[in-house]
Protein backbone atom coordinates (compact mmCIF):
# COMPACT_ATOMS: atom_id res chain seq x y z
CA UNK A 1 0.00 0.00 0.00
CA UNK A 2 2.89 2.36 0.60
CA UNK A 3 3.95 2.13 -3.03
CA UNK A 4 0.52 3.07 -4.38
CA UNK A 5 0.43 6.48 -6.03
CA UNK A 6 -2.95 8.06 -6.62
CA UNK A 7 -3.66 10.93 -9.00
CA UNK A 8 -3.49 14.38 -7.48
CA UNK A 9 -7.20 14.97 -7.94
CA UNK A 10 -8.11 11.94 -5.81
CA UNK A 11 -8.85 13.02 -2.23
CA UNK A 12 -9.16 10.14 0.22
CA UNK A 13 -10.87 10.67 3.57
CA UNK A 14 -8.71 10.87 6.65
CA UNK A 15 -9.47 7.37 7.91
CA UNK A 16 -8.47 5.91 4.55
CA UNK A 17 -4.98 7.40 4.84
CA UNK A 18 -4.23 5.98 8.28
CA UNK A 19 -1.81 3.23 9.18
CA UNK A 20 -4.76 1.32 10.58
CA UNK A 21 -6.42 1.21 7.17
CA UNK A 22 -3.19 0.12 5.49
CA UNK A 23 -2.74 -2.65 8.04
CA UNK A 24 -6.37 -3.71 7.64
CA UNK A 25 -6.01 -3.90 3.86
CA UNK A 26 -2.73 -5.75 4.25
CA UNK A 27 -4.37 -8.32 6.54
CA UNK A 28 -7.32 -8.57 4.17
CA UNK A 29 -5.17 -9.01 1.08
CA UNK A 30 -3.11 -11.67 2.82
CA UNK A 31 -6.14 -13.66 3.99
CA UNK A 32 -7.84 -13.20 0.64
CA UNK A 33 -4.78 -14.42 -1.23
CA UNK A 34 -4.35 -17.46 1.04
CA UNK A 35 -8.03 -18.38 0.73
CA UNK A 36 -7.95 -17.93 -3.04
CA UNK A 37 -4.90 -20.18 -3.34
CA UNK A 38 -6.52 -22.87 -1.18
CA UNK A 39 -9.75 -22.84 -3.17
CA UNK A 40 -7.88 -22.77 -6.46
CA UNK A 41 -5.75 -25.68 -5.32
CA UNK A 42 -8.78 -27.72 -4.31
CA UNK A 43 -10.50 -26.97 -7.60
CA UNK A 44 -7.40 -27.84 -9.62
CA UNK A 45 -6.85 -31.08 -7.69
CA UNK A 46 -10.45 -32.20 -8.21
CA UNK A 47 -10.40 -31.30 -11.89
CA UNK A 48 -7.27 -33.39 -12.37
CA UNK A 49 -8.42 -36.44 -10.42
CA UNK A 50 -11.94 -36.84 -11.75
CA UNK A 51 -13.29 -36.97 -15.27
CA UNK A 52 -15.85 -34.28 -15.88
CA UNK A 53 -17.59 -33.33 -19.08
CA UNK A 54 -20.92 -31.86 -20.07
CA UNK A 55 -23.67 -34.37 -20.73
CA UNK A 56 -23.73 -35.45 -24.37
CA UNK A 57 -26.90 -37.53 -24.73
CA UNK A 58 -27.88 -39.60 -27.72
CA UNK A 59 -31.28 -39.08 -29.31
CA UNK A 60 -33.22 -42.37 -29.46
CA UNK A 61 -36.48 -42.87 -31.35
CA UNK A 62 -39.25 -44.83 -29.77
CA UNK A 63 -40.12 -48.13 -31.49
CA UNK A 64 -42.24 -51.21 -31.03
CA UNK A 65 -41.66 -54.80 -31.87
CA UNK A 66 -44.32 -56.41 -33.97
CA UNK A 67 -45.53 -59.98 -33.73
CA UNK A 68 -43.57 -61.01 -36.72
CA UNK A 69 -40.39 -59.82 -35.06
CA UNK A 70 -39.94 -56.64 -37.04
CA UNK A 71 -39.33 -53.21 -35.43
CA UNK A 72 -41.47 -50.23 -36.23
CA UNK A 73 -40.49 -46.66 -35.11
CA UNK A 74 -43.20 -44.39 -33.79
CA UNK A 75 -43.22 -41.21 -35.79
CA UNK A 76 -42.44 -38.03 -33.73
CA UNK A 77 -41.60 -39.89 -30.57
CA UNK A 78 -37.99 -39.81 -29.35
CA UNK A 79 -35.99 -39.32 -26.12
CA UNK A 80 -32.47 -38.53 -24.91
CA UNK A 81 -30.33 -41.39 -23.64
CA UNK A 82 -26.77 -41.76 -22.38
CA UNK A 83 -24.66 -44.50 -20.92
CA UNK A 84 -23.67 -44.64 -17.23
CA UNK A 85 -20.13 -43.24 -17.71
CA UNK A 86 -21.42 -40.22 -19.57
CA UNK A 87 -23.92 -39.52 -16.81
CA UNK A 88 -21.18 -39.84 -14.17
CA UNK A 89 -18.94 -37.41 -16.05
CA UNK A 90 -21.81 -34.98 -16.28
CA UNK A 91 -22.42 -35.19 -12.54
CA UNK A 92 -18.76 -34.48 -11.88
CA UNK A 93 -18.84 -31.53 -14.24
CA UNK A 94 -21.87 -30.05 -12.48
CA UNK A 95 -20.19 -30.49 -9.09
CA UNK A 96 -17.08 -28.65 -10.29
CA UNK A 97 -19.16 -25.82 -11.67
CA UNK A 98 -21.03 -25.55 -8.37
CA UNK A 99 -17.73 -25.56 -6.45
CA UNK A 100 -16.40 -22.76 -8.66
CA UNK A 101 -19.49 -20.60 -8.20
CA UNK A 102 -19.63 -21.03 -4.43
CA UNK A 103 -15.88 -20.45 -4.19
CA UNK A 104 -16.28 -17.09 -5.90
CA UNK A 105 -19.06 -16.15 -3.48
CA UNK A 106 -16.92 -17.36 -0.55
CA UNK A 107 -14.01 -15.22 -1.73
CA UNK A 108 -16.16 -12.10 -1.82
CA UNK A 109 -17.54 -12.81 1.65
CA UNK A 110 -14.06 -13.65 2.91
CA UNK A 111 -12.70 -10.36 1.59
CA UNK A 112 -15.36 -8.34 3.38
CA UNK A 113 -14.91 -10.27 6.62
CA UNK A 114 -11.13 -10.02 6.41
CA UNK A 115 -11.34 -6.22 6.00
CA UNK A 116 -13.56 -5.99 9.08
CA UNK A 117 -11.39 -8.36 11.11
CA UNK A 118 -8.22 -6.61 9.93
CA UNK A 119 -9.63 -3.21 10.94
CA UNK A 120 -10.46 -4.53 14.40
CA UNK A 121 -7.15 -6.33 14.91
CA UNK A 122 -5.07 -3.39 13.67
CA UNK A 123 -7.03 -1.06 15.95
CA UNK A 124 -6.19 -3.17 18.99
CA UNK A 125 -2.57 -3.53 17.88
CA UNK A 126 -2.19 0.24 17.37
CA UNK A 127 -3.91 1.25 20.60
CA UNK A 128 -0.57 1.95 22.37
CA UNK A 129 0.50 4.05 19.37
CA UNK A 130 -2.68 6.10 19.70
CA UNK A 131 -1.91 6.61 23.38
CA UNK A 132 1.64 7.67 22.51
CA UNK A 133 0.37 10.12 19.90
CA UNK A 134 -2.26 11.56 22.23
CA UNK A 135 0.25 12.03 25.04
CA UNK A 136 2.80 13.60 22.69
CA UNK A 137 0.19 16.08 21.48
CA UNK A 138 -0.72 17.03 25.05
CA UNK A 139 2.90 17.60 26.12
CA UNK A 140 3.82 21.26 26.07
CA UNK A 141 7.22 22.81 25.63
CA UNK A 142 7.51 23.47 29.35
CA UNK A 143 5.29 20.71 30.79
CA UNK A 144 6.81 17.24 30.61
CA UNK A 145 4.81 15.74 33.46
CA UNK A 146 2.51 13.65 31.25
CA UNK A 147 3.30 9.97 30.76
CA UNK A 148 1.87 7.30 28.47
CA UNK A 149 1.58 4.66 31.19
CA UNK A 150 1.00 1.78 28.76
CA UNK A 151 -0.52 -1.43 30.13
CA UNK A 152 -0.93 -4.90 28.72
CA UNK A 153 1.60 -7.49 27.59
CA UNK A 154 5.26 -6.59 27.41
CA UNK A 155 5.49 -6.59 23.63
CA UNK A 156 7.34 -4.27 21.24
CA UNK A 157 4.75 -1.48 21.53
CA UNK A 158 4.78 -1.67 25.33
CA UNK A 159 8.57 -1.46 25.21
CA UNK A 160 8.30 1.57 22.90
CA UNK A 161 5.87 3.30 25.26
CA UNK A 162 8.05 2.56 28.30
CA UNK A 163 11.10 3.83 26.42
CA UNK A 164 9.34 7.10 25.60
CA UNK A 165 8.22 7.43 29.23
CA UNK A 166 11.84 6.98 30.31
CA UNK A 167 12.96 9.57 27.79
CA UNK A 168 10.34 12.00 29.11
CA UNK A 169 11.58 11.37 32.65
CA UNK A 170 15.13 12.20 31.63
CA UNK A 171 14.03 15.30 29.73
CA UNK A 172 11.93 16.43 32.67
CA UNK A 173 14.88 16.05 35.04
CA UNK A 174 17.19 17.79 32.58
CA UNK A 175 14.82 20.73 32.10
CA UNK A 176 14.28 20.99 35.85
CA UNK A 177 18.04 21.01 36.38
CA UNK A 178 18.42 23.71 33.73
CA UNK A 179 15.75 25.84 35.38
CA UNK A 180 17.43 25.42 38.75
CA UNK A 181 20.78 26.30 37.20
CA UNK A 182 19.38 29.48 35.68
CA UNK A 183 17.79 30.44 38.98
CA UNK A 184 21.01 29.71 40.89
CA UNK A 185 23.18 31.61 38.41
CA UNK A 186 20.79 34.55 38.54
CA UNK A 187 20.98 34.50 42.31
CA UNK A 188 24.79 34.23 42.31
CA UNK A 189 25.23 37.07 39.82
CA UNK A 190 22.72 39.40 41.44
CA UNK A 191 24.88 40.19 44.46
CA UNK A 192 28.13 41.12 42.63
CA UNK A 193 26.19 43.10 40.04
CA UNK A 194 24.46 45.04 42.81
CA UNK A 195 27.83 45.60 44.50
CA UNK A 196 29.34 46.96 41.28
CA UNK A 197 26.32 49.14 40.58
CA UNK A 198 26.22 50.54 44.12
CA UNK A 199 29.93 51.43 44.15
CA UNK A 200 29.84 52.97 40.69
CA UNK A 201 26.84 55.11 41.53
CA UNK A 202 27.97 56.07 45.04
CA UNK A 203 31.70 56.58 44.62
CA UNK A 204 33.13 56.18 41.14
CA UNK A 205 30.38 58.30 39.63
CA UNK A 206 30.68 60.95 42.33
CA UNK A 207 33.07 63.79 41.52
CA UNK A 208 33.23 64.73 45.20
CA UNK A 209 34.71 61.37 46.29
CA UNK A 210 38.32 61.50 47.41
CA UNK A 211 41.15 59.24 46.27
CA UNK A 212 40.86 56.84 49.20
CA UNK A 213 37.15 56.30 48.59
CA UNK A 214 37.75 55.70 44.90
CA UNK A 215 40.56 53.23 45.65
CA UNK A 216 38.37 51.31 48.09
CA UNK A 217 35.44 51.26 45.63
CA UNK A 218 37.75 50.14 42.83
CA UNK A 219 39.01 47.25 44.97
CA UNK A 220 35.43 46.20 45.76
CA UNK A 221 34.40 46.38 42.09
CA UNK A 222 37.45 44.38 41.03
CA UNK A 223 36.65 41.76 43.62
CA UNK A 224 33.04 41.49 42.45
CA UNK A 225 34.02 41.28 38.78
CA UNK A 226 36.65 38.67 39.64
CA UNK A 227 33.97 36.62 41.36
CA UNK A 228 31.69 36.92 38.34
CA UNK A 229 34.57 35.97 36.05
CA UNK A 230 35.27 32.79 38.04
CA UNK A 231 31.59 31.93 38.06
CA UNK A 232 31.38 32.30 34.28
CA UNK A 233 34.50 30.18 33.83
CA UNK A 234 32.99 27.44 35.97
CA UNK A 235 29.75 27.62 34.02
CA UNK A 236 31.66 27.31 30.75
CA UNK A 237 33.53 24.34 32.16
CA UNK A 238 30.25 22.74 33.22
CA UNK A 239 28.80 23.22 29.74
CA UNK A 240 31.93 21.74 28.17
CA UNK A 241 31.85 18.68 30.43
CA UNK A 242 28.17 18.09 29.66
CA UNK A 243 28.83 18.31 25.93
CA UNK A 244 31.54 15.62 26.34
CA UNK A 245 33.93 17.65 24.21
CA UNK A 246 36.95 15.85 25.60
CA UNK A 247 40.33 15.12 24.09
CA UNK A 248 40.90 11.62 25.43
CA UNK A 249 44.39 10.31 26.04
CA UNK A 250 46.34 8.50 28.73
CA UNK A 251 46.82 10.64 31.84
CA UNK A 252 49.49 10.02 34.46
CA UNK A 253 47.58 10.67 37.67
CA UNK A 254 50.72 11.09 39.78
CA UNK A 255 52.02 13.86 37.50
CA UNK A 256 48.59 15.46 37.45
CA UNK A 257 48.40 15.52 41.27
CA UNK A 258 51.94 16.91 41.54
CA UNK A 259 51.01 19.75 39.17
CA UNK A 260 47.96 20.63 41.27
CA UNK A 261 50.12 20.69 44.41
CA UNK A 262 52.66 23.04 42.79
CA UNK A 263 49.91 25.47 41.76
CA UNK A 264 48.36 25.62 45.24
CA UNK A 265 51.43 25.37 47.47
CA UNK A 266 52.10 29.12 47.51
CA UNK A 267 48.50 29.93 48.50
CA UNK A 268 48.63 27.24 51.20
CA UNK A 269 51.86 28.64 52.66
CA UNK A 270 50.37 32.14 52.84
CA UNK A 271 47.48 30.69 54.84
CA UNK A 272 49.81 28.72 57.11
CA UNK A 273 48.75 25.34 55.72
CA UNK A 274 51.19 22.61 54.65
CA UNK A 275 50.64 20.11 51.81
CA UNK A 276 52.02 16.56 52.06
CA UNK A 277 52.27 14.32 49.01
CA UNK A 278 51.73 10.56 48.98
CA UNK A 279 51.90 9.96 45.25
CA UNK A 280 53.04 6.73 43.68
CA UNK A 281 53.88 6.62 39.96
CA UNK A 282 51.97 4.13 37.92
CA UNK A 283 48.19 4.70 37.93
CA UNK A 284 47.00 5.81 34.51
CA UNK A 285 43.51 6.97 33.50
CA UNK A 286 42.15 7.57 30.03
CA UNK A 287 40.41 10.86 29.46
CA UNK A 288 40.82 14.62 29.22
CA UNK A 289 43.86 15.78 31.17
CA UNK A 290 42.63 19.38 31.50
CA UNK A 291 39.25 18.30 32.87
CA UNK A 292 40.84 15.93 35.41
CA UNK A 293 43.33 18.60 36.42
CA UNK A 294 40.49 21.06 37.02
CA UNK A 295 38.65 18.54 39.17
CA UNK A 296 41.72 17.88 41.35
CA UNK A 297 42.49 21.60 41.54
CA UNK A 298 38.93 22.30 42.72
CA UNK A 299 39.30 19.73 45.52
CA UNK A 300 42.73 20.98 46.57
CA UNK A 301 41.95 24.71 46.39
CA UNK A 302 38.76 24.06 48.37
CA UNK A 303 40.77 22.31 51.08
CA UNK A 304 43.36 25.11 51.13
CA UNK A 305 40.69 27.81 51.59
CA UNK A 306 38.98 25.98 54.46
CA UNK A 307 41.79 24.20 56.27
CA UNK A 308 42.57 25.66 59.71
CA UNK A 309 45.80 27.57 60.11
CA UNK A 310 48.65 25.24 61.05
CA UNK A 311 46.92 22.12 59.71
CA UNK A 312 48.10 19.82 56.95
CA UNK A 313 46.54 18.71 53.67
CA UNK A 314 47.44 15.33 52.19
CA UNK A 315 47.30 14.60 48.47
CA UNK A 316 47.67 10.96 47.49
CA UNK A 317 47.61 8.85 44.34
CA UNK A 318 47.35 5.08 44.09
CA UNK A 319 45.53 2.08 42.69
CA UNK A 320 43.34 -0.53 44.33
CA UNK A 321 41.34 -3.42 42.89
CA UNK A 322 41.58 -2.08 39.35
CA UNK A 323 40.59 1.48 40.35
CA UNK A 324 43.06 4.38 40.27
CA UNK A 325 42.47 7.11 42.81
CA UNK A 326 43.45 10.67 43.68
CA UNK A 327 42.56 11.71 47.22
CA UNK A 328 42.67 15.08 49.00
CA UNK A 329 42.40 14.98 52.79
CA UNK A 330 42.30 17.95 55.15
CA UNK A 331 42.09 18.50 58.89
CA UNK A 332 39.19 20.90 58.74
CA UNK A 333 35.86 20.78 60.58
CA UNK A 334 34.39 18.27 58.12
CA UNK A 335 30.87 18.26 56.73
CA UNK A 336 27.83 18.37 59.06
CA UNK A 337 25.54 15.32 58.80
CA UNK A 338 22.64 17.43 57.56
CA UNK A 339 24.73 18.72 54.64
CA UNK A 340 26.23 15.43 53.42
CA UNK A 341 23.37 14.66 51.05
CA UNK A 342 23.77 18.03 49.32
CA UNK A 343 27.49 18.66 49.23
CA UNK A 344 27.67 18.00 45.48
CA UNK A 345 24.70 20.21 44.55
CA UNK A 346 25.51 23.23 42.45
CA UNK A 347 25.70 26.52 44.39
CA UNK A 348 24.93 24.78 47.68
CA UNK A 349 26.43 26.46 50.72
CA UNK A 350 25.93 25.76 54.37
CA UNK A 351 24.72 28.17 56.96
CA UNK A 352 28.26 29.19 57.88
CA UNK A 353 31.59 29.49 56.25
CA UNK A 354 33.08 26.51 57.97
CA UNK A 355 32.32 22.88 57.54
CA UNK A 356 29.07 23.41 55.77
CA UNK A 357 30.57 25.95 53.44
CA UNK A 358 33.26 23.57 52.19
CA UNK A 359 30.55 21.18 51.06
CA UNK A 360 30.17 22.94 47.75
CA UNK A 361 33.66 23.99 47.05
CA UNK A 362 33.15 27.54 48.28
CA UNK A 363 32.47 29.07 51.63
CA UNK A 364 30.64 32.34 52.08
CA UNK A 365 33.56 34.33 50.68
CA UNK A 366 33.76 36.17 47.39
CA UNK A 367 36.48 33.87 46.01
CA UNK A 368 34.27 30.83 45.52
CA UNK A 369 31.73 30.17 42.79
CA UNK A 370 29.87 27.35 44.54
CA UNK A 371 30.54 24.92 41.68
CA UNK A 372 33.78 23.28 42.79
CA UNK A 373 32.53 19.90 43.98
CA UNK A 374 29.75 19.81 41.40
CA UNK A 375 32.30 20.19 38.60
CA UNK A 376 34.66 17.66 40.18
CA UNK A 377 31.90 15.07 40.43
CA UNK A 378 30.78 15.76 36.87
CA UNK A 379 34.34 15.28 35.59
CA UNK A 380 34.72 12.00 37.48
CA UNK A 381 31.41 10.60 36.25
CA UNK A 382 32.12 11.64 32.66
CA UNK A 383 35.26 9.46 32.88
CA UNK A 384 33.28 6.44 34.16
CA UNK A 385 34.48 7.19 37.65
CA UNK A 386 33.18 8.36 41.02
CA UNK A 387 33.83 11.18 43.48
CA UNK A 388 33.34 9.94 47.04
CA UNK A 389 33.47 11.77 50.35
CA UNK A 390 34.69 10.27 53.61
CA UNK A 391 34.08 12.31 56.76
CA UNK A 392 36.36 11.87 59.78
CA UNK A 393 34.47 14.16 62.12
CA UNK A 394 36.85 16.53 63.94
CA UNK A 395 39.79 15.08 61.97
CA UNK A 396 38.54 16.49 58.67
CA UNK A 397 37.37 15.00 55.40
CA UNK A 398 38.74 13.11 52.42
CA UNK A 399 37.50 13.54 48.86
CA UNK A 400 38.57 10.75 46.49
CA UNK A 401 38.31 10.63 42.72
CA UNK A 402 38.11 6.98 41.61
CA UNK A 403 38.83 6.26 37.94
CA UNK A 404 39.27 3.01 35.97
CA UNK A 405 42.98 2.13 36.05
CA UNK A 406 44.19 1.63 32.47
CA UNK A 407 47.27 -0.26 33.71
CA UNK A 408 45.00 -3.04 34.99
CA UNK A 409 46.57 -6.45 34.37
CA UNK A 410 44.57 -9.52 33.39
CA UNK A 411 44.90 -11.08 36.83
CA UNK A 412 43.08 -8.18 38.50
CA UNK A 413 39.33 -7.87 38.18
CA UNK A 414 37.71 -4.45 38.44
CA UNK A 415 34.39 -4.32 40.22
CA UNK A 416 31.41 -2.27 39.16
CA UNK A 417 31.99 0.13 42.08
CA UNK A 418 35.24 1.37 43.61
CA UNK A 419 36.37 0.14 47.04
CA UNK A 420 34.80 1.81 50.02
CA UNK A 421 36.62 3.79 52.67
CA UNK A 422 39.43 6.28 52.69
CA UNK A 423 42.40 5.10 50.59
CA UNK A 424 44.74 7.41 52.51
CA UNK A 425 43.85 5.69 55.78
CA UNK A 426 45.43 2.39 54.72
N, C-alpha and C positions, 0 to 999 in steps of 0.2 A: 504493500500500500504506500510505502514511503517513496517508491519510484514513480508513482502515478502522477502525471502532469495534466491538469485540466485546463481548458481554454480560459483566458482571462475574463470572459463574460460570464462564466459559470460561478455563481455565488452559493456555496454550501452553507447550511445553517451551522451555528456554533457547535451543537452536539455532534454533527457529522465530521467535524475536524478535530475531535478529541482523540487522545490516545486510547481511551476506552472503546470508542467506535472502531479504531484500527485493530485493537486486540480482538474485539468481538468478531469482526469480519475475518481476521486471521484464523480464529478458532473455527468459525463457520466454514471457511474454505477448506480447512484441514479435514474437518469431519465430513464435509460434503465429498471431498476427493476420496477419502478412505472408503466411504459408503459406496460411491460410484464404482470404485475399483472392485470392491467385494461383489456387488451385484453383477458387474460386467464379467467378473471371473466365473461366477456361478452360471450365468447365462452361456458363456462360451464353453464351459465344461459340459453342460447338458447338451448343447447343440453338437458337440463333438462325440458324445457317447451314445446318443440315441439317434435313430433315423426318423426324420420328420419331413413330411412333404404334404402339400395340399391334396385333398381328396380328388382323385381322378376316376370317377365312376364310368362304368360302361353301360350304354343304353341297350336294354333288352326288350324285345317285343314279346307281348303275351301270345301264347299259342295253346292249342288243344290237340290232343291225340285222338284221332278217330278210331272207330272200331276195326278198321282194316289196317291199322298200324301207321297210317300216314299222319303227318303233322300239318295243322292248318293254323296260320297266324291270324289273330284278331285285328282287323283293321282299326288304326287309331289308338290302340292300347299298347302302352310300353312303360317301362320303369327303369330306374337307375340301379345298377348293381355293381358291387366291388368285392374283391376277395378279402380275406381276413387281414393279410399283411398291409394292404392298402389302407384299410380302415384304421389299423394300429398306427401307421405312419401319420395319418390325418389327425388322430387324437394327440399324438406327440406334437405335431405342428401347432395345433390349437393351444396346447399347454404352454409351449414356448412363447407364443404370441401374447397369451394372458400374462405370463411372467414378465415379459418386456413392458407391457402396459402398466402393470401394477408397480414395477420397479421405477418407472418414470414418475408415477404419482408419489411413490415413497421418497424419491429423491427430492421432489419439490417440498414435501412435508418436512423431510429431514433438514433441508436448507433453512426453512423458516424456524424450526425448533432450535437448530444449532445457532442461529443468529440470536434468538432470545436467551438461550443458555449461555452463549458466549458473552452477551451483554451483562448478564447477572454475575457470571464468574469473574469477568474483568473488573466489574464494579467492586466486588469484594476484595479482589487482589490489589486494587489501586486505592483502597480506602486509606491506608497509611499515607500514601502520596497526597491524597486530598487534605489529610490533616496537616501534613508538612506544608503544603501550599497555603492553607488557611492561616497557619501560625506565622509563616514568613510574611504574609500580607499584613498581619496585625502587628508585627514588630516594627517599632519606630526607630528612628536614628539614635534616639537617646534612651529608649526603653527596651532593654534586653531581658526583661524578667519573664516573658512568656516562654513556655516549653511545650513540646509536642506531646510528651507523655504517652507514647504508643504502648498499647497492650496487645495481648495475643501471643502466638508462637514466636519463638526467637528465630525468625527467618531473615532473608536478606533485607526486606523492607524494614523489619523491626531493628535490625542492626543499623540501617541507614538513619532511621529516626533517632536512635540512641546516640549515634555519632554526631548528628546535627545538634542534639541537646547538649552533648559534651562540648561541642564547638561554641555554642551560645554561652555555656557556663564560663569557658575561658575568655570569650570576648567580654562578657559582663564583668569578670574580675579585672581584665585588662583596662576596660574603660573606667571602672571604679578607681583603679590605681592611678590612672592618668588624671582623673578629676581631683583625687587627693593630692597628687603631685603638684598640680596647678595651684590648688588652694594653699599647700605648704610653701611653695615658692613665692606666691603672692604675699603670704604672711612674713616670710623671711626677708623679702626685699622691701617691704613697707617700712620697717624700722630704719635701715640705713638711708633710704630715700628721704624719709622725714628728717633724719639728722642732717643730711646734706642741705635740704631745702631750708631748714631752720637756721643753720649757720650762715648760709649764703644770704638769706634775707636779713638776719639780725646783725651780722658782723661784716662779711665780705662785701655786702651791698651798701654798707653804711659808711659814708665818707668821714664821719666823726670818730670812727673806731681807731684806736691807737695801734701801734705796731705789735704790741704784746697780744692784744685781742685778736688781731688778724693772724698772728702766728699760731695761737691756740686753735682758732677756728679752722685754719688750714690743716693742722695736724688731725683734728677731728674728722674733717672731710676726707682727707687721705685715708684715714683708718676705715671709714665707712665704705669708700670706693674700693679699698683693698678687700674688704669683706665681700662686697658684691662681686668683685672679680673672681675670688676663690669659689664663691657659690656658682657662678656661671661656668667656671672650669670644671667643677664637679658635675654639674648638670650635663655638660658636653661629654664628659667621660662616661656618665651613666648612659646617655644616648648611644655612644659608640659601643659600649659593652652589650647593650640590648640589640644592636644591629648585627652583632657578631662579626664586626669588621676587623678580624684579627689577622696578624701575620704569624702563623704558627711555625715554630721551630723548637729545637731542643734548648732547654734553659737550665743552666747550672744553678741550682737553688742556693748552694753555698756562696757562690760569687754574687748572686742577687742579694742575699741577706747582708753580706759584707758591704756592698755598695750602699744599702739603706742605712747601715750603722755609720758609715763615713759621713753621709749627708746630715745625720741628726746628732752626731757626737758633739759638735760645737754648741748647738742649742741646749743639749743636755748638760754640758759643763757649765754654761751660764746659769742654769737653774739649780746647780749643785747636785745633779743626778749623774750617776755613773752607769755605763753600759758594758755588760760582760757578754762575750761571745762564746757560744758552744757549738760552733759549726764543724761539720765533718764533710769533707769533699766526697762526692759520689752521687748523691740523689739528683736525678734529672727528671724534669717534667717537660711535657710537650705543649707549647702554647705560645701566647704573646708575651714576650719578655717585658715590654713596657707596662702592660696591664698588670702582670704579677708584681712588678716593682712598685706600682702605685698602691696595690693592695697592702703589701708589706710596709711601705712607707706610711700609709694611713694608720696601721696598727702601731707602728713604732712612734710616730709623731704624737699620736693620741696618748700613748703611755708617757712620753716625755712631758707633755703639757700637764698631766694629772698626777704624776708620781710625786710623793712628798720629797722635800729637800733632804738630801743626805741618803736617800734610798738608792737602790740599784735596780736596773732593768736588765733582763737576760734575754738574749736572742739566740735561738738554737735552730739547727738544721739536722735532720736525720731521716732514717727510713725504718719502717716497721711493717711487717706482714704485707709487703707489696705496696705500701702507701708511703710516699715521701711527705715530709712535714717541715713547716717553718713555724716556730712558736715564738711569741713575744710575751714575757712574763714581767709583771711589775709588783711593787710592794705597796700599792695604793690601797684605798679603802674598799676596793671591790665594788660589786654591783648589788644593790639591795634586792631582796627576793621579789618584791613587787615589780621590779623593773626588768627582771631577767627574760620575761616573755616578749619584751618590746625593744630590747637593746639593738636589734638590727633593723628596726623601722626607720624609714627616712625622716629626718628632721626631729626625731624623738630626743627630748632632753628631760632629765629628771627635775625634781623640784629645786635642787641645789646644784652648785657647781662642783660637787665632789664626786662620790661614787656614782650617783645617778647620772650626773652629767657625762661621765666617760662612756656611758652605755651607747651613745650614738656617735662617738668619735669627736664630740665637741662639747665642752662645758659652756656655761653661760658667759662666754667671753667673746669678743668680736673677732677672734682669730679662727673660729671654727665654723664650718658650713653646716654641720649636722648631717653630713652624708658619708662620713668616713667608714663606719662599719657596714653601712648599706652597700657602698661600692665594693668594699673588700669581700663581702659575702657574694655579691653578684659576680665578681671576677672568679672567685673560687668555684662557684657552681657552673659558670660558663666553661670551665676547664674540667668538668666532670669531677669536681672535688667538693670539699665541705669546709666551712669555717665554724669551728666549735669553740665554745667558751667554757672554761673551768674556773670556778670561783673558789678561792681559798680563805674566804672570810677576811679577818684582819691582816692576813698575809698577802693580800692582793689577788690578782686575777691572771689567767693565762689565756691568750687567744691563739688558736692553732689553725693554720691553713693546711689541710690534708689534700694531696694531689696524687693521682696515679703515678707510681714510680716507673719510668720508662727503662730503668736498668734492671727490671724484674727478671730473675732467671727462671728457668722452666721448673725448678724444684720448689719454688715459692708460689703459693696460690694467693691471689688477692681476693678478699671478701667484698661483698657488695657495699659494706659500710666500713669506714676506718675504725681502728681500735679506739676504745673509750679511754678516758683518763687524760692526765697531763703528761705528755712525752718528756717534759723537762724534769719531772719528778722521779723518773727511773734512772 
